[in-house]
């Protein structure tokens, strides 16, 4: 069990196997490598909370639940980096932000996660 403090959720305790490792960090946060997903009420939204920094958390969602018919296509280098062996192991999430009263999804920087290995990377896509 891993316990850590957060500014949004107070103290959080999770099993070690729920921690997603991002070996190269996320854009702007290369020093943070461990995150957990926290459900957000009864919505398709979730929080991606940094384990090692109580202030860092991102609202994320599955692209299918928010981007309509837009699809996210990842390159083979992402699949190889994540060591994906089964298509069902790949989860893709988009980071959301609120700007000017609108919710904006980052289609150019999706998060790709190997759910069986709990290994993740933020892809950088051109022209998404």
Order of alpha helices (4+ residues) and beta strands (2+ residues): beta-beta-beta-beta-beta-beta-alpha-alpha-beta-beta-beta-beta
